[in-house]
């Protein structure tokens, strides 16, 4: 065991970078599902099936994506690299 009093302490700058990376992961997740919902909505429209539910789901995903991108812009740019 070490006697370091800062053991387990994460500097504030590292936390900001980490939170920005977390936002990027969420943005990617939302973008993936927005593309999936777009394809499903277009397919439902082309095949003349009811697509209102899919279109509303797509709208919700796009609004969430827009909100996450706006929140991500407020965070500082990633300048540090991740250490293993």
Secondary structure, 3 states (H helix, E strand, C coil): CCCCCCCCCCCHHHHHHHHHHHHHHHHHHHHHHHHHHHHHHHHHHHCCCCCHHHHHHHHHHHHHHHHHHHHHHHCCCCCCCCCC
